[in-house]
Amino acid sequence: MEERIYFCIDLKSFYASVECVERGLDPMQANLAVADPERGSGTLCLAISPSMKAMGVKNRCRVYQIPKHINYIMAPPRMKLYIDYSADVYAVYLKYFAKEDIHVYSIDEAFLDATGYLSLYGLTARELAGRVMDEVKKATGLTAAAGIGTNLYLAKVALDITAKHVQGNIGYLDENLYQETLWNHRPLTDFWRVGAGIEKRLGHVGILTMGDLAQADEDMLYRMFGIDAELLIDHAWGRESTSMEDIKSYQPKSNSLSTSQVLLRDYTFGEGRLLVKEMVDSLCLDLASQGLAARSITVTVGYSHEAGQEPSSGSVSMPTAANSYSMAAPYALGVYERIAQRDKPIRKLSVSCNGVAHEVYGQYHLFTDDAALERERRLQQAVLEIKRRYGRNALVRGMDLLEAGTTLERNRQIGGHKSGE
């Protein structure tokens, strides 16, 4: 069987590098942090430039955690701009690889199956990765790093750990090299899919490295982690069974559509009720635009740290699949009123529409006013058309104009941050 070769390519300090390029600055030398100054010194930095990382500033720190003696540029986030740059990078990948061999992992990272392309271009894996990275630099001004591996996991680890310490920012791993060079590497959280919680649980039984994990009693690991132990054991040995073909053919057993927001101040129970209505309205429009409907709704409420209250969550099934605000809102509000602590300040809200499927598969219900639903469906389509033509704030509900409403501001954002338009 032909040995497979995968690339995992990442754009260094992506948001910060884009802002540097836009200002004519060297992303590797300039001090720049991407953060919204309007959110105060407690806001998270979405990215900091490599030169600031070299000074010891942690990525995803809060603005007030940046040492006062460091002079730097604070750049407000421009999500639309970053999406445009990411599309330009993807266009470079398409020059070398078919879309079936590309998996976009995040806005700044992608996996590529290079197996069939090395002989096509007459290049080694390092040469092809380097050529793609050079093309990205030429097209966008952004510096990339790459991991090369004989499976997807090794490509990711080669990027995250190995590429940082080699000239040219290209790391390579196969199973033997992984075991020889990284079995004693610490901390475990440097490895893909090992979070702080998993590291802590492994540490309690004396497992501190991947080498320890590979030699550990498998029955013990299955008792600790259940079926997830299988993934940990495979990764300890540098094995990964998932292929690019598996990713492309994957179909989830169920689908959902959700929205959430972290609030900039404490909200009362009544103000939170308004936000739930706004969020349901937004989700229903999203469902209608895709010809989808949901069978159930989940609402989650998070509270201010000072409240000392764990998040509240609850779900409800609807009698028939719906994408209608008039049908879905009462159920969502019913859940909210049942689970929310009325005397606790609210700082986060999430609403999820579950069991999502195409409207054509919906069932009729004896007590549904089908004529009223059809009128609302036509109204939704008219609203969607106006928003498509003139912007998401071209038509809003009266409740969105209330002081506590967030829809107008959220419609100006992408991923919860300013679009920059």
C-alpha positions in Angstrom: 0.0 0.0 0.0 1.2 3.5 -0.9 2.3 5.5 2.1 0.1 8.5 2.5 1.5 12.0 3.0 -0.5 14.8 4.6 0.2 18.5 5.1 -1.2 20.6 7.8 -0.6 24.3 7.0 -1.2 27.1 9.4 -0.9 30.9 9.0 1.2 32.4 11.8 -0.7 34.7 14.1 -3.2 35.1 11.4 -5.4 38.0 12.5 -2.4 40.0 13.7 -0.4 39.2 10.6 -3.2 40.4 8.3 -3.4 43.7 10.3 0.4 44.1 9.9 0.3 43.5 6.2 -2.6 46.0 5.8 -0.4 48.6 7.5 2.7 47.8 5.5 4.5 46.3 8.5 6.5 43.2 8.8 4.3 40.7 10.7 7.3 39.0 12.2 8.8 42.3 13.6 5.9 44.6 14.5 4.2 44.7 17.9 0.5 44.4 17.3 -2.5 43.0 19.1 -6.0 42.5 17.6 -8.5 43.6 20.3 -11.6 45.8 20.4 -10.7 48.9 22.5 -14.4 49.6 22.9 -14.7 46.5 25.2 -12.3 47.8 27.7 -9.0 46.5 29.1 -10.6 43.2 30.1 -11.3 42.1 26.5 -9.5 39.2 25.0 -6.8 39.7 22.4 -7.9 37.6 19.4 -4.3 37.5 18.2 -0.9 39.0 19.0 2.1 39.3 16.6 5.0 36.8 16.8 7.3 39.6 18.1 5.1 40.1 21.2 5.0 36.3 21.7 8.8 36.4 21.8 8.5 38.9 24.6 6.5 36.4 26.7 3.0 37.8 26.0 0.6 34.9 25.9 -1.7 34.4 23.0 -5.4 35.0 23.8 -4.4 37.1 26.8 -6.5 40.1 28.0 -5.4 43.6 27.2 -4.6 44.5 30.8 -2.2 41.5 30.9 0.1 43.0 28.3 3.1 44.5 30.1 2.9 48.3 30.3 6.5 48.8 28.9 5.6 47.1 25.6 4.7 49.6 22.9 2.2 48.1 20.5 -0.6 48.8 18.0 -4.1 47.8 19.1 -6.0 46.9 15.9 -9.8 46.5 16.2 -10.9 43.1 14.6 -12.1 43.1 11.0 -13.6 39.7 10.5 -14.7 40.3 6.9 -11.1 41.2 6.0 -9.8 38.0 7.6 -12.3 35.9 5.7 -11.2 37.5 2.4 -7.5 36.7 3.2 -8.4 33.2 4.1 -10.2 32.8 0.8 -7.1 34.1 -1.0 -5.0 31.4 0.7 -7.5 28.7 -0.2 -7.2 29.9 -3.8 -3.5 29.2 -3.6 -4.2 25.7 -2.3 -6.5 25.1 -5.3 -3.6 25.8 -7.6 -1.9 22.7 -6.4 -4.6 20.4 -5.0 -8.1 19.4 -5.9 -10.8 20.5 -3.4 -11.5 16.8 -2.6 -7.9 16.7 -1.1 -8.3 19.9 1.0 -10.0 20.0 4.4 -10.3 23.5 5.9 -9.9 23.0 9.6 -10.2 26.6 10.7 -10.0 30.1 9.1 -6.2 29.9 9.3 -5.5 26.2 9.1 -6.0 23.4 6.6 -5.2 19.7 6.0 -4.1 18.6 2.5 -3.7 15.1 1.2 -0.5 15.4 -0.8 0.0 11.7 -1.6 -0.8 11.8 -5.3 0.8 15.1 -6.0 4.4 14.4 -5.2 5.0 12.4 -8.3 2.8 14.7 -10.4 5.0 17.7 -9.6 8.3 15.8 -9.3 8.9 17.2 -5.8 9.6 15.8 -2.3 7.0 16.5 0.4 9.2 19.3 1.9 9.7 20.9 -1.5 6.0 20.9 -2.3 5.0 22.2 1.1 7.7 24.9 0.8 6.5 25.9 -2.6 2.9 26.3 -1.4 4.0 28.3 1.6 6.1 30.6 -0.7 3.1 31.1 -2.9 0.9 32.0 0.1 3.6 34.6 1.1 3.7 36.0 -2.4 -0.1 36.2 -2.8 -1.0 37.5 0.7 2.2 38.6 2.6 1.4 36.0 5.3 4.0 33.6 6.7 2.9 30.0 7.0 4.2 26.9 8.9 3.6 23.3 7.8 3.5 19.9 9.4 4.1 16.8 7.2 3.0 13.4 8.4 2.1 10.0 7.3 -1.3 10.4 8.8 -3.5 13.4 9.7 -2.6 13.3 13.4 1.1 13.2 12.7 0.8 16.1 10.3 -1.0 18.2 13.0 1.6 17.3 15.7 4.4 18.0 13.3 2.9 21.5 12.8 2.1 22.2 16.4 5.3 20.9 18.0 8.1 20.1 15.4 7.7 23.0 12.9 8.3 25.6 15.6 11.8 24.4 16.2 13.2 23.8 12.7 14.5 26.2 10.0 11.9 26.8 7.3 9.0 26.2 9.6 8.4 22.7 8.2 8.2 19.7 10.5 8.0 16.0 9.5 6.8 13.0 11.5 6.2 9.3 10.8 5.3 6.8 13.5 8.9 5.8 14.3 10.2 9.4 14.4 7.2 10.4 16.6 8.1 7.7 19.1 11.8 8.5 19.0 11.5 12.3 19.4 8.2 13.0 21.1 7.5 10.2 23.5 9.2 12.2 26.3 7.8 15.5 25.3 6.0 17.6 27.9 3.4 18.9 28.5 0.8 16.6 27.1 -1.4 19.5 26.3 0.9 20.3 23.4 -0.5 17.3 21.6 -3.7 17.6 19.5 -6.9 16.8 21.3 -5.3 16.5 24.8 -6.8 19.2 26.9 -6.0 20.3 30.5 -8.7 18.1 31.9 -7.4 14.9 30.2 -3.8 15.8 31.2 -4.8 16.2 34.8 -6.7 12.9 34.9 -3.7 11.1 33.3 -1.3 12.8 35.8 -3.2 11.4 38.7 -2.2 7.9 37.6 1.4 8.8 36.8 1.0 9.3 33.0 3.0 12.4 32.1 4.1 11.7 28.5 2.9 10.0 25.4 5.5 7.3 26.1 3.9 6.7 29.5 0.5 6.6 27.8 1.6 4.1 25.1 2.9 1.7 27.8 -0.1 2.2 30.2 -2.7 -0.6 31.0 -5.4 -0.3 28.3 -8.1 -1.7 30.6 -7.4 1.1 33.0 -7.6 3.7 30.3 -10.9 2.4 29.0 -12.3 2.6 32.6 -11.1 6.2 32.8 -12.2 7.5 29.4 -14.6 4.9 27.9 -14.5 4.7 24.1 -12.4 7.9 24.0 -9.5 5.8 25.3 -9.2 4.2 21.8 -8.2 7.6 20.4 -5.8 8.3 23.1 -4.1 4.9 22.7 -3.8 5.3 18.9 -2.4 8.8 19.3 0.1 7.7 21.9 1.6 5.4 19.2 1.3 8.0 16.5 -1.6 6.1 14.7 -4.6 7.7 13.1 -7.2 5.7 11.0 -9.2 8.7 9.7 -8.4 9.6 6.1 -9.3 12.6 4.0 -11.9 10.4 2.2 -13.5 9.7 5.6 -13.7 13.4 6.4 -15.3 14.2 3.0 -17.9 11.4 3.3 -18.8 12.0 6.9 -22.6 12.5 7.5 -23.7 13.5 11.1 -26.5 11.4 12.6 -28.2 14.6 13.7 -28.0 18.3 13.0 -28.5 21.5 15.0 -28.3 25.2 14.5 -27.3 27.4 17.4 -26.4 30.9 18.5 -24.8 32.3 21.6 -23.6 35.5 23.0 -21.4 36.7 25.8 -22.9 39.9 27.2 -20.9 43.1 27.9 -22.8 43.8 31.1 -25.0 42.0 33.6 -28.5 41.4 32.3 -31.7 41.0 34.4 -34.1 38.1 34.0 -36.5 40.3 32.0 -33.7 41.6 29.7 -32.5 38.0 29.1 -36.0 37.1 28.1 -35.9 39.8 25.4 -32.6 38.4 24.1 -34.0 34.8 23.9 -36.8 36.2 21.7 -34.2 37.9 19.5 -32.1 34.8 19.2 -35.1 32.6 18.3 -36.1 35.1 15.6 -32.6 35.0 14.1 -32.4 31.2 14.2 -35.9 30.8 12.6 -34.8 33.1 9.7 -31.6 31.1 9.3 -33.6 27.8 9.2 -36.1 29.2 6.7 -33.4 30.5 4.5 -32.0 27.0 4.2 -35.4 25.2 3.9 -34.9 23.6 7.3 -37.0 23.1 10.4 -36.2 22.0 14.0 -37.8 19.4 16.3 -36.6 20.8 19.7 -35.0 23.8 21.3 -32.3 24.0 24.0 -31.7 27.2 26.1 -28.6 27.7 28.3 -28.1 30.6 30.7 -24.7 31.6 32.1 -24.3 33.9 35.0 -21.8 36.5 36.2 -18.8 35.1 38.0 -19.7 37.1 41.1 -23.1 35.2 41.3 -21.3 31.9 42.0 -24.0 30.1 40.0 -23.5 27.2 37.6 -25.1 27.6 34.2 -28.7 26.5 33.7 -29.8 24.5 30.7 -33.0 22.9 29.5 -34.7 21.5 26.4 -38.1 21.1 25.0 -39.5 19.1 22.1 -42.1 20.7 19.8 -45.1 18.8 18.5 -44.0 19.3 14.9 -40.8 20.5 13.2 -40.8 24.3 12.9 -38.9 27.3 11.6 -41.7 29.7 12.5 -41.0 32.3 15.2 -44.6 32.2 16.3 -44.3 28.5 16.9 -40.8 28.3 18.3 -40.6 31.4 20.5 -43.2 30.2 23.1 -41.4 26.9 23.6 -38.0 28.7 24.0 -39.4 31.2 26.4 -41.0 28.4 28.4 -37.6 26.7 28.8 -36.0 30.0 29.7 -38.6 30.9 32.4 -38.3 27.4 33.8 -34.5 27.2 34.1 -33.2 30.8 34.6 -32.4 32.1 38.1 -34.5 35.2 38.3 -32.3 36.9 40.9 -28.9 36.2 39.3 -27.2 38.5 36.8 -26.9 36.9 33.3 -23.7 37.1 31.3 -24.2 34.5 28.6 -27.1 33.0 26.6 -27.2 30.2 24.1 -30.2 28.9 22.1 -30.0 25.8 20.0 -32.4 24.3 17.5 -32.0 20.6 17.4 -33.2 17.7 15.2 -32.8 19.9 12.2 -34.1 18.4 8.9 -35.5 19.6 5.6 -39.0 21.1 5.8 -40.2 18.5 3.3 -39.8 15.8 5.9 -42.0 17.7 8.5 -45.2 16.2 9.8 -48.6 17.9 10.0 -50.2 18.5 13.4 -53.9 18.4 14.2 -53.9 21.8 16.0 -51.6 23.7 13.7 -53.1 26.7 11.7 -51.5 25.8 8.4 -52.9 28.9 6.7 -51.3 31.2 9.3 -48.0 29.3 9.0 -48.1 29.7 5.2 -48.6 33.5 5.6 -45.6 33.6 8.1 -43.5 31.5 5.7 -44.2 34.0 2.8 -43.4 36.9 5.2 -40.1 35.2 6.2 -39.1 34.9 2.6 -39.8 38.6 2.0 -37.8 39.5 5.0 -34.9 37.4 3.9 -34.9 38.9 0.4 -34.8 42.4 1.8 -31.9 41.5 4.1 -30.0 39.9 1.3 -30.4 43.0 -0.8 -30.0 45.8 1.7 -28.2 44.3 4.7 -29.2 42.4 7.8 -30.3 45.6 9.7 -32.5 46.8 6.8 -35.6 45.2 8.5 -35.8 44.4 12.2 -38.5 43.8 14.8 -39.6 46.6 17.2 -38.1 44.6 20.1 -34.7 44.9 18.5 -34.8 48.6 19.1 -35.2 48.4 22.8 -32.2 49.4 24.9 -31.3 45.9 26.1 -31.6 44.5 22.5 -28.4 43.2 20.9 -29.6 42.2 17.4 -28.6 45.4 15.6 -25.0 45.2 16.9 -24.8 41.5 16.4 -25.9 41.9 12.8 -22.8 44.1 12.2 -20.6 41.3 13.5 -19.1 38.1 12.2 -18.4 35.4 14.8 -19.2 37.8 17.6 -16.6 40.4 16.5 -16.7 43.4 14.3 -16.8 42.7 10.6 -14.7 45.9 9.9 -17.2 47.1 7.2 
